[in-house]
Amino acid sequence: MNDLRQGRLDITPHYFKVDFPFYKEHLRDFLPDRIIDVHTHSGNNPGRQPGDPEPTFWPTWVNMGCGMPVPNLLDAYLKMFPGKEVFPVCFPSTNRENVNERNAYIASELKPYGNSFWGLLWTLPEWSRDELIERVEGAGFSGIKSYLSMVQNVPEEDITIFDYFPHHHLKAAEERGWVVMLHIPRRERLADPVNTAQLIEISETYPKIKLIVAHIGRSYCPRYGIEGIPPLRDYENLLFDFSANTNQLVMELLINKVGPKRILYGSDMPITAMRAKRICEGDEYVNYVRHADWEDNRTRRNVQEEETYTFFLYEQILAFKKAAVACDLTRTDIEDIFFNNAYRLLTG
């Protein structure tokens, strides 16, 4: 992971031994020629500096807080998806203190790369409607993204969607045709009744909103999807990306309940460029990560097996492929999920 910790993806012997053969065998013929990745992080984050505290969350261990600049992200796609054109939707990884700098970086790349990618503005909930509109449209962003860590003075377990996506932000997004990328809060994830009620409220209050529920509502293990997806089946303006999700059962449920027109491909790159597998133990996910040099309750190693691991992103797409086959999706459905749905959403 030394390359990811320097904001790039290198070609290594493991790539030729494991990654590229896996791609040829399992993914190349399944994927369409054009792909829009609606969920990527890019930035100029310098990474962990001397004196900084150790990371407290496993994704930060993967890249040590170092951002992957847009040119390096596009280069990574060339290596991971040879023969395909991949167009990312990018937003930064940031904290409150650096949000302006990180947004400015994404904005600076929008013009040079033209139609190669889209950008989402990372927002703070205290911004007024006018300030939000100026920040989004003044820099050419296509929508907004936020996170529960942007909320101040509320215990994490009590944070709700409206704490970081207040109504005046959602109303502006609906009126101006922006995409809203939503990472839901709370320990029960998509199964949380507060989240369910607020998602339904958003759908009914803002009928033209373009809202993407990221990671299938963080349903990385089955119960969250089993309980959380069915109540949302009829709310057609609620879309779902399956970024960083490898659970085939949840993906099958999503396909069967909401249908392929409301599903979008997202990756959560560059985190998913780690080589890893995921399992569920009850309601909790555990990642087996190749060459992990940290310990936490989400990370394990299997030294005897890990030299066979490929990109976590490949495992994600393979899980979706298996779900697609089980649900008899057509080639048109696959093209919609990996390109057309996002293209219509982003371009109107």
DRENDREN-958718 format. One line per 8 residues: their letters; for each residue y, x, z of C-alpha. Coordinates in Angstrom, 3 decimals, always signed. Layout:
# DRENDREN-958718
a) Y X Z  ...
# end
This chain:
# DRENDREN-958718
mndlrqgr) +0.000 +0.000 +0.000  +2.293 +2.991 -0.181  +3.576 +1.788 -3.541  +4.456 -1.684 -2.222  +6.222 -0.030 +0.685  +8.420 +1.681 -1.881  +9.127 -1.479 -3.843  +6.799 -1.007 -6.797
lditphyf) +3.204 -1.442 -7.962  +1.442 +1.694 -9.177  -1.516 +2.059 -11.509  -4.299 +3.759 -9.514  -7.985 +4.492 -10.095  -8.755 +1.328 -8.113  -6.854 -0.665 -10.735  -9.205 +0.486 -13.500
kvdfpfyk) -12.314 +0.252 -11.327  -11.724 -3.161 -9.718  -8.505 -4.975 -10.625  -8.484 -4.906 -14.415  -12.212 -5.732 -14.748  -11.707 -8.671 -12.359  -8.779 -9.911 -14.426  -10.732 -9.670 -17.693
ehlrdflp) -13.798 -11.421 -16.300  -12.195 -14.227 -14.303  -8.551 -14.832 -15.201  -7.474 -13.655 -18.641  -8.978 -16.494 -20.636  -8.124 -19.104 -18.010  -4.393 -18.355 -17.890  -2.006 -19.544 -20.609
driidvht) -0.018 -17.008 -22.616  +3.257 -17.964 -20.895  +3.575 -18.310 -17.136  +6.463 -19.265 -14.865  +6.060 -18.029 -11.301  +8.236 -20.328 -9.200  +7.865 -18.416 -5.925  +8.714 -14.707 -5.837
hsgnnpgr) +10.733 -12.467 -3.576  +12.864 -9.707 -5.005  +15.527 -7.545 -3.489  +17.132 -4.231 -2.773  +16.002 -4.178 +0.849  +15.733 -0.527 +1.926  +12.646 -1.065 +4.083  +12.001 +0.067 +7.608
qpgdpept) +14.434 +2.702 +8.792  +14.048 +5.340 +11.540  +14.494 +3.661 +14.895  +13.720 +0.166 +13.611  +11.188 -1.794 +15.676  +7.683 -2.254 +14.346  +7.091 -5.366 +12.241  +5.908 -8.425 +14.115
fwptwvnm) +4.493 -10.411 +11.176  +1.755 -9.227 +8.817  +3.656 -9.712 +5.507  +6.278 -7.263 +6.716  +3.547 -4.725 +7.405  +2.468 -4.992 +3.750  +5.764 -3.688 +2.388  +7.517 -2.529 +5.582
gcgmpvpn) +10.442 -4.788 +4.695  +11.102 -2.985 +1.421  +12.255 -5.242 -1.382  +10.822 -5.123 -4.898  +13.740 -4.939 -7.356  +13.589 -7.249 -10.352  +12.743 -4.465 -12.864  +9.817 -3.405 -10.677
lldaylkm) +8.661 -7.006 -10.288  +8.631 -7.504 -14.050  +6.784 -4.216 -14.437  +4.214 -5.364 -11.862  +3.572 -8.471 -13.941  +2.858 -6.320 -16.993  +0.183 -4.529 -14.977  -1.271 -7.587 -13.287
fpgkevfp) -1.213 -9.941 -16.295  -1.641 -7.819 -19.435  -1.245 -9.888 -22.577  +0.768 -12.604 -20.816  +4.491 -13.296 -20.526  +5.489 -13.986 -16.931  +8.903 -15.338 -15.960  +9.674 -15.328 -12.222
vcfpstnr) +11.887 -17.531 -10.101  +13.300 -15.061 -7.564  +14.896 -15.323 -4.151  +15.416 -12.655 -1.523  +13.641 -11.918 +1.728  +16.378 -11.701 +4.290  +17.707 -12.374 +7.750  +20.976 -14.024 +8.666
envnerna) +22.844 -10.729 +8.896  +21.963 -9.591 +5.360  +21.935 -12.901 +3.500  +25.109 -12.240 +1.508  +23.986 -8.787 +0.386  +20.513 -9.987 -0.596  +21.864 -12.971 -2.533  +24.355 -10.722 -4.287
yiaselkp) +21.521 -8.526 -5.495  +19.651 -11.440 -7.098  +22.906 -12.656 -8.667  +23.568 -9.195 -10.105  +20.275 -9.300 -12.022  +20.677 -12.767 -13.525  +22.931 -11.742 -16.416  +21.235 -8.460 -17.445
ygnsfwgl) +17.842 -10.126 -17.672  +19.080 -13.295 -19.341  +16.230 -15.761 -19.744  +13.620 -13.490 -18.151  +13.956 -15.070 -14.748  +15.776 -17.626 -12.608  +17.327 -17.159 -9.174  +17.493 -19.307 -6.045
lwtlpews) +20.225 -18.818 -3.460  +19.114 -18.187 +0.109  +21.183 -20.548 +2.240  +22.532 -20.855 +5.754  +22.622 -24.386 +7.206  +26.218 -24.158 +8.424  +27.627 -23.780 +4.924  +29.720 -26.729 +3.828
rdelierv) +28.968 -28.679 +0.681  +31.842 -27.020 -1.178  +30.856 -23.528 -0.066  +27.252 -24.143 -1.092  +28.245 -25.391 -4.549  +30.522 -22.407 -5.094  +27.834 -19.956 -4.014  +25.148 -21.511 -6.219
egagfsgi) +27.088 -22.251 -9.351  +29.575 -19.407 -9.116  +26.741 -16.896 -9.344  +24.477 -18.783 -11.740  +21.661 -19.704 -9.377  +19.280 -22.528 -10.300  +18.739 -23.835 -6.805  +18.361 -23.070 -3.134
ksylsmvq) +15.843 -21.661 -0.657  +16.024 -21.370 +3.102  +13.783 -20.679 +6.070  +13.437 -21.770 +9.655  +14.644 -18.365 +10.889  +18.095 -19.307 +9.583  +18.394 -21.876 +12.394  +20.171 -20.846 +15.568
nvpeedit) +19.842 -22.162 +19.122  +16.756 -24.301 +18.513  +13.291 -23.279 +19.808  +11.031 -22.433 +16.858  +8.471 -25.088 +17.759  +11.195 -27.762 +17.638  +12.825 -26.821 +14.328  +12.778 -29.514 +11.660
ifdyfphh) +13.428 -29.446 +7.925  +16.900 -30.898 +8.349  +17.897 -28.085 +10.712  +17.948 -25.604 +7.815  +18.260 -27.995 +4.881  +20.932 -30.408 +6.158  +21.550 -33.622 +4.273  +24.753 -32.425 +2.607
hlkaaeer) +22.801 -29.540 +1.056  +20.037 -31.836 -0.179  +22.570 -34.325 -1.549  +24.365 -31.593 -3.466  +21.048 -30.352 -4.844  +20.118 -33.811 -6.075  +23.500 -34.483 -7.662  +23.697 -31.130 -9.410
gwvvmlhi) +20.077 -30.836 -10.527  +19.147 -27.827 -8.412  +15.642 -26.830 -7.420  +14.963 -26.861 -3.658  +12.219 -24.516 -2.453  +10.977 -25.712 +0.940  +8.871 -23.675 +3.363  +8.046 -26.288 +5.979
prrerlad) +8.275 -25.514 +9.713  +6.182 -26.396 +12.781  +2.756 -25.354 +14.023  +0.921 -28.305 +12.451  +2.310 -27.488 +9.017  +1.748 -30.233 +6.437  -0.217 -32.271 +9.008  +2.787 -32.503 +11.333
pvntaqli) +4.015 -36.120 +11.540  +7.646 -34.998 +11.796  +7.282 -33.030 +8.568  +5.569 -35.976 +6.873  +8.288 -38.390 +7.940  +11.082 -36.071 +6.827  +9.460 -35.329 +3.464  +9.168 -39.063 +2.833
eisetypk) +12.773 -39.528 +3.952  +13.911 -36.836 +1.511  +11.928 -38.422 -1.305  +13.349 -41.896 -0.664  +16.926 -40.827 +0.102  +17.226 -38.429 -2.840  +15.087 -39.946 -5.610  +16.205 -37.429 -8.240
iklivahi) +15.705 -34.345 -6.089  +13.671 -31.431 -7.451  +11.888 -30.398 -4.271  +8.989 -27.935 -4.193  +6.834 -27.826 -1.064  +5.847 -24.163 -0.937  +2.281 -22.948 -0.257  +0.936 -26.553 -0.427
grsycpry) +2.803 -27.088 +2.804  +1.234 -23.967 +4.360  -2.184 -25.656 +4.172  -4.037 -22.369 +4.106  -6.980 -23.973 +5.930  -8.482 -27.383 +5.139  -7.402 -29.696 +7.963  -3.706 -29.343 +7.238
giegippl) -4.224 -30.448 +3.638  -6.781 -33.116 +4.469  -4.339 -34.765 +6.865  -1.080 -33.863 +5.142  -1.569 -34.429 +1.406  -2.728 -38.096 +1.224  +0.402 -39.599 +2.889  +2.543 -37.899 +0.217
rdyenllf) +0.532 -38.894 -2.831  +2.906 -41.616 -4.061  +6.183 -39.694 -3.664  +6.445 -38.342 -7.166  +9.614 -36.287 -6.662  +7.762 -34.081 -4.162  +6.173 -31.153 -5.991  +3.867 -28.449 -4.626
dfsantnq) +3.369 -24.775 -5.397  +0.145 -23.047 -4.347  +1.649 -19.626 -3.652  -0.321 -17.392 -1.246  -2.960 -20.111 -0.874  -6.621 -19.365 -1.599  -8.236 -22.532 -0.260  -10.198 -24.232 -3.024
lvmellin) -10.846 -27.398 -1.023  -7.124 -27.940 -0.403  -6.393 -27.277 -4.072  -8.991 -29.838 -5.182  -7.503 -32.393 -2.817  -4.029 -31.678 -4.182  -5.196 -32.089 -7.782  -6.996 -35.341 -7.031
kvgpkril) -4.252 -36.901 -4.915  -0.993 -35.879 -6.606  -2.138 -34.820 -10.079  -1.369 -31.824 -12.301  +2.177 -32.906 -13.193  +3.330 -32.253 -9.615  +1.681 -28.847 -9.156  +3.374 -25.525 -9.911
ygsdmpit) +2.121 -21.986 -9.976  +3.781 -19.629 -7.519  +2.662 -16.236 -6.269  +4.696 -15.108 -3.236  +4.942 -11.698 -4.891  +5.185 -8.871 -3.952  +3.200 -9.652 -0.785  +0.256 -10.954 -2.819
amrakric) -0.051 -7.602 -4.597  -1.906 -6.379 -1.521  -5.645 -6.134 -2.040  -7.234 -8.605 +0.327  -9.459 -11.608 +0.942  -8.765 -14.563 +3.230  -11.087 -16.633 +5.385  -10.511 -19.561 +7.731
egdeyvny) -11.760 -19.703 +11.284  -11.175 -23.289 +12.251  -7.528 -24.007 +11.500  -6.502 -20.347 +11.489  -6.504 -18.017 +8.499  -7.465 -14.348 +8.681  -6.755 -11.737 +6.015  -9.154 -8.873 +5.382
vrhadwed) -6.793 -6.257 +3.961  -7.790 -3.078 +2.164  -6.547 -0.005 +4.010  -4.594 -2.029 +6.579  -3.020 +0.386 +9.060  -1.890 -2.219 +11.576  -3.525 -4.711 +13.922  -2.584 -8.318 +14.582
nrtrrnvq) -4.332 -11.655 +14.944  -4.096 -12.348 +11.190  -5.372 -8.997 +9.915  -8.817 -7.393 +9.902  -10.687 -4.728 +8.001  -14.192 -4.519 +6.603  -14.456 -0.869 +5.634  -17.855 -1.332 +3.969
eeetytff) -16.534 -4.047 +1.657  -12.851 -3.396 +1.112  -13.211 -1.036 -1.839  -14.277 -4.120 -3.825  -11.079 -6.031 -2.971  -8.641 -6.892 -5.706  -5.122 -8.294 -5.597  -4.753 -11.203 -3.207
lyeqilaf) -2.909 -12.936 -6.054  -6.038 -12.733 -8.202  -8.041 -14.338 -5.378  -5.446 -17.111 -5.231  -5.640 -17.832 -8.952  -9.449 -17.650 -8.952  -9.549 -20.268 -6.178  -7.300 -22.493 -8.263
kkaavacd) -9.464 -21.908 -11.335  -12.538 -23.065 -9.409  -10.640 -26.136 -8.208  -9.461 -26.861 -11.744  -13.020 -26.675 -13.084  -14.338 -28.878 -10.279  -11.625 -31.466 -11.040  -12.120 -31.331 -14.832
ltrtdied) -8.566 -30.260 -15.618  -7.833 -29.868 -19.308  -6.263 -26.926 -21.078  -3.065 -28.965 -21.293  -3.147 -29.501 -17.533  -3.432 -25.743 -16.954  -0.527 -25.054 -19.295  +1.537 -27.659 -17.449
iffnnayr) +0.794 -26.165 -14.030  +1.411 -22.566 -15.037  +4.398 -23.100 -17.344  +5.515 -26.511 -18.573  +6.120 -28.262 -15.251  +8.354 -25.456 -14.031  +10.133 -25.120 -17.363  +11.051 -28.817 -17.364
lltg) +12.167 -28.577 -13.745  +14.372 -25.538 -14.323  +15.869 -26.532 -17.664  +16.078 -30.312 -17.310
# end
